[in-house]
Amino acid sequence: MKELGQLNHFLGLEIDRTQGGIFLHQQKYSRDLLNKFGMLECKPIATPIEPNSKMRTHGGKDLEDVMMYRQLVGSLIYLTQTRPDISFAVHVMSRYLHNPKKHHMEAVRQILRSIKSTIEYGLLYKKGEECKLVDSL
């Protein structure tokens, strides 16, 4: 084994140490995700899912590229490590992995648009306090 110093990056997770505590985030991963799925220049929005939206299993047009939907939802699941604000929306959309429709893809794109507006968010761990979701340090 070899000492490589303090951990700064690990599997898409970025670690910043400050006087205030440890800040865990996935800003680069988020940018790469937006870029990969062509949403880097999208219009940002505030909420990842509409409050009273009703997702349906049946009805609607079939999705042409089911694998893209599955890859996107899987990538979003990985992002929830440091983004509890999108966890519920991602969980809802993961229910439709077996047979996604076009309206499911539109809802997932809404999650990406909300990530665009909150790309600087992460988890701040302060000594003696609970973990908090905060904007970048």
CORCOR-V362791 format. One record per residue. N is the residue number from 1. SS is DSSP state (A for helix, B for strand, O for the rest). OMEGA is omega as a letter, one per 40 degrees, with the letter a starting at -180 (none if undefined). NEAR is the number of other C-alpha atoms within 10 Angstrom. Layout:
n=<N:N>
ss=<SS:SS>
omega=<OMEGA:OMEGA>
near=<NEAR:NEAR>
//
This chain:
n=<1:2:3:4:5:6:7:8:9:10:11:12:13:14:15:16:17:18:19:20:21:22:23:24:25:26:27:28:29:30:31:32:33:34:35:36:37:38:39:40:41:42:43:44:45:46:47:48:49:50:51:52:53:54:55:56:57:58:59:60:61:62:63:64:65:66:67:68:69:70:71:72:73:74:75:76:77:78:79:80:81:82:83:84:85:86:87:88:89:90:91:92:93:94:95:96:97:98:99:100:101:102:103:104:105:106:107:108:109:110:111:112:113:114:115:116:117:118:119:120:121:122:123:124:125:126:127:128:129:130:131:132:133:134:135:136:137>
ss=<O:O:O:O:O:O:O:O:B:B:O:O:B:B:B:B:B:B:O:O:B:B:B:B:B:O:A:A:A:A:A:A:A:A:A:A:O:O:O:O:O:O:O:O:O:O:O:O:O:O:O:O:O:O:O:O:O:O:O:O:O:B:O:O:O:A:A:A:A:A:A:A:A:A:A:A:A:A:A:O:O:O:O:A:A:A:A:A:A:A:A:A:A:A:O:O:O:O:O:O:B:A:A:A:A:A:A:A:A:A:A:A:A:A:A:A:A:O:O:O:O:B:B:B:B:O:O:O:O:O:O:B:B:B:O:O:O>
omega=<a:i:a:i:a:i:i:i:i:i:i:i:i:a:i:i:i:i:a:a:i:a:i:i:i:a:i:i:i:i:i:i:i:i:a:a:i:a:a:a:a:i:a:i:a:a:a:i:i:a:a:a:i:i:a:i:a:i:a:a:i:i:a:a:a:a:i:i:a:i:a:i:i:i:i:i:i:a:a:i:a:a:i:i:i:a:a:a:i:i:i:a:i:i:a:a:a:a:a:i:a:a:i:i:i:i:i:i:i:i:i:i:i:i:i:a:a:a:a:a:i:a:i:i:i:i:i:a:i:i:a:i:a:i:a:a:none>
near=<3:4:5:6:6:8:10:11:13:8:7:15:17:18:19:15:15:10:6:11:14:17:24:24:28:25:21:14:18:22:15:15:19:20:12:11:13:10:17:17:10:15:12:17:16:13:17:21:20:11:8:6:8:7:13:12:13:10:9:12:11:14:16:11:12:17:12:13:24:19:13:21:22:14:15:25:16:15:23:17:16:21:22:16:17:21:16:13:20:23:14:14:21:20:14:18:16:10:14:25:22:17:16:25:21:11:20:23:20:22:24:27:23:21:27:21:15:21:20:16:22:26:21:25:17:15:10:6:9:8:13:13:17:16:14:16:14>
//
